[in-house]
Amino acid sequence: MVDFDKISGLSMLSVSKSEREALKHDIESIISFADKIAEFDENTQNAAALGAVCADELREDVPQPSFSRNEILSNVPKTSEGFISVPKSF
């Protein structure tokens, strides 16, 4: 059972009573999924399903049509000297 009051307190969420049940159901689904992942035993799984058998098979590298530089640059908010301009992040 999910202690929604504890979870909302830890995450500093304020949730209305009408949203509680839907969110509680979502959290229970997430916990259930995490439990299934924890039960996974990779040693008993089929190696082919994990890609181990096909790991050395390479596909042929064939050029495919793509967008032109002008098409791409026309869809971004800011450009500089033919490149996409983004703010500094440091």
Secondary structure, 3 states (H helix, E strand, C coil): CCCHHHHHHHCCCCCCHHHHHHHHHHHHHHHHHHHHHHHCCHHHCCCCCCCCCCCCCCCCCCCCCCCCHHHHHCCCCCEECCEECCCCCC
